[in-house]
Protein backbone atom coordinates (compact mmCIF):
# COMPACT_ATOMS: atom_id res chain seq x y z
CA UNK A 1 0.00 0.00 0.00
CA UNK A 2 1.06 3.61 -0.48
CA UNK A 3 1.79 5.88 2.46
CA UNK A 4 2.30 9.64 2.70
CA UNK A 5 5.10 10.79 4.98
CA UNK A 6 4.51 14.45 5.77
CA UNK A 7 7.25 16.19 7.70
CA UNK A 8 7.45 19.67 9.23
CA UNK A 9 10.84 21.27 9.78
CA UNK A 10 12.08 22.95 12.91
CA UNK A 11 12.82 26.64 12.45
CA UNK A 12 16.15 27.45 10.79
CA UNK A 13 16.66 23.87 9.58
CA UNK A 14 18.62 24.65 6.41
CA UNK A 15 22.12 23.95 7.76
CA UNK A 16 21.01 20.65 9.30
CA UNK A 17 19.24 19.73 6.04
CA UNK A 18 22.34 20.37 3.98
CA UNK A 19 24.49 18.25 6.29
CA UNK A 20 22.11 15.26 6.32
CA UNK A 21 20.95 15.57 2.69
CA UNK A 22 23.31 13.01 1.06
CA UNK A 23 22.18 10.24 3.43
CA UNK A 24 18.53 11.32 3.13
CA UNK A 25 18.72 11.19 -0.67
CA UNK A 26 20.45 7.79 -0.64
CA UNK A 27 17.47 6.28 1.21
CA UNK A 28 15.03 7.84 -1.25
CA UNK A 29 17.09 6.59 -4.19
CA UNK A 30 16.96 3.07 -2.72
CA UNK A 31 13.15 3.29 -2.62
CA UNK A 32 13.15 4.57 -6.19
CA UNK A 33 15.46 1.82 -7.39
CA UNK A 34 13.16 -0.76 -5.78
CA UNK A 35 10.20 0.73 -7.68
CA UNK A 36 8.48 1.83 -4.46
CA UNK A 37 8.83 5.63 -4.62
CA UNK A 38 5.94 7.63 -6.12
CA UNK A 39 7.28 11.10 -5.33
CA UNK A 40 9.44 12.97 -2.86
CA UNK A 41 10.47 16.54 -2.27
CA UNK A 42 10.69 19.47 0.09
CA UNK A 43 8.28 22.33 0.70
CA UNK A 44 10.12 25.62 0.04
CA UNK A 45 9.59 28.11 2.87
CA UNK A 46 8.85 30.82 0.31
CA UNK A 47 7.03 30.75 -3.03
CA UNK A 48 9.93 29.78 -5.29
CA UNK A 49 11.73 26.63 -6.43
CA UNK A 50 14.99 27.93 -5.01
CA UNK A 51 14.27 29.48 -1.60
CA UNK A 52 17.92 30.22 -0.83
CA UNK A 53 18.52 31.07 2.82
CA UNK A 54 14.76 30.91 3.56
CA UNK A 55 15.16 27.13 3.33
CA UNK A 56 12.32 24.67 3.57
CA UNK A 57 9.32 24.18 5.83
CA UNK A 58 9.04 20.41 5.48
CA UNK A 59 8.93 17.46 3.09
CA UNK A 60 6.57 15.00 1.45
CA UNK A 61 7.32 11.40 0.51
CA UNK A 62 4.77 9.07 -1.06
CA UNK A 63 6.01 5.49 -1.26
CA UNK A 64 4.94 1.87 -1.05
CA UNK A 65 5.49 -0.05 2.19
CA UNK A 66 4.28 -3.40 3.52
CA UNK A 67 2.30 -1.74 6.32
CA UNK A 68 1.74 1.45 8.25
CA UNK A 69 4.19 0.21 10.88
CA UNK A 70 6.84 -0.37 8.19
CA UNK A 71 6.28 3.13 6.78
CA UNK A 72 6.57 4.63 10.27
CA UNK A 73 9.75 2.69 10.98
CA UNK A 74 11.26 3.89 7.69
CA UNK A 75 10.28 7.49 8.47
CA UNK A 76 11.67 7.28 12.02
CA UNK A 77 15.07 6.21 10.66
CA UNK A 78 15.34 9.13 8.22
CA UNK A 79 18.64 11.02 8.51
CA UNK A 80 16.64 14.27 8.74
CA UNK A 81 14.90 12.92 11.87
CA UNK A 82 18.23 11.88 13.36
CA UNK A 83 19.78 15.30 12.52
CA UNK A 84 16.90 17.20 14.13
CA UNK A 85 15.61 18.71 10.87
CA UNK A 86 12.02 17.63 11.50
CA UNK A 87 9.85 18.87 14.35
CA UNK A 88 7.02 16.49 13.43
CA UNK A 89 6.48 13.57 11.07
CA UNK A 90 3.03 12.25 10.15
CA UNK A 91 2.62 8.94 8.33
CA UNK A 92 -0.73 7.94 6.89
CA UNK A 93 -2.16 5.68 4.21
CA UNK A 94 -2.44 7.26 0.77
CA UNK A 95 -4.69 6.28 -2.11
CA UNK A 96 -3.46 7.45 -5.50
CA UNK A 97 -6.36 8.40 -7.77
CA UNK A 98 -4.74 10.56 -10.48
CA UNK A 99 -2.83 10.51 -12.74
N, C-alpha and C positions, 0 to 999 in steps of 0.2 A: 504494500500500500504506500501511497505518497504521504509525506508529512511536510508541513511548513515549519521551519525553524526561524522564529522572528526574534531578533536580538536588538536591544537598546544599549547604546554606548553610555559609559560614564562621561561626564564633562571633560573636555580637553584630552580626548583619547588618542589623538593623532600620532603622537610619538610612540605610544605603546602599540598602536596598530602597525606602524611601519616596522617596528622591531619584530613583531610576531607574524607578519604577513607571509614570509616565505613558507613557514610551517603550516599556516592556515591554508594557503593555496595548494600545498602538496596534498593535504587531506581532501580538498575539493576535487583536485585532479584525479585522485584515486577513485572517488565516486564516479566521476565522469568516465574514466577509463573502464569502469565496471558496468557502464551503461545505466547507472542509477541516478544520475544528476539531471534534473529538469532545468533548473536555473539557479543562479547564485549571484549576489552582488550587494554592494553597500548602498545605504541611503545617504546621499550628500546632505550636509547640514544646511546648505544654501542651494538655491535653484540654478544649478549648473552642473555639468558633467565633471568638471574639474574644480572642486571647492577650495583648493589651495589650503591655506592655514586654517580655514573654517572647519575642515575635516569632515567627519561623517557622524551621523546620529544613530546609526545602527546598521543591521544587515538582514538579508532575507536569503534563505536556502530552501529550495523545494527539491526533495530527493526521495527515493524509494528505500524503505527499510522493512525488515521482517515484522516489526511491531512498534507500537508507541514507546515501549520501554527501550527498544534498540535505538530508536531515533533520539530519545532523551540521553541515553548513554553516549551516543556519538556526539551530541551537542555539548554535553558536560565535559568531554575531553578535548574540546576545541582549543587550540593555542590562544585564541583571543580571550577565552574564559580564564585560562591559566594565567595570562598576562594582565588580567584586570581591565581589559578593554570594555567588556560588557557589564552593565549594571543589572540587566535582567534578560533572561532567555525564556521564550515561550515556545513550546513544541505542541503542535496539534495536527490531527489528521487533515489531509487536503484532498479534495476531489477535483481533478482537472476536467473542465468541461470544454473549453476552447483554448487555443485552436486545436 
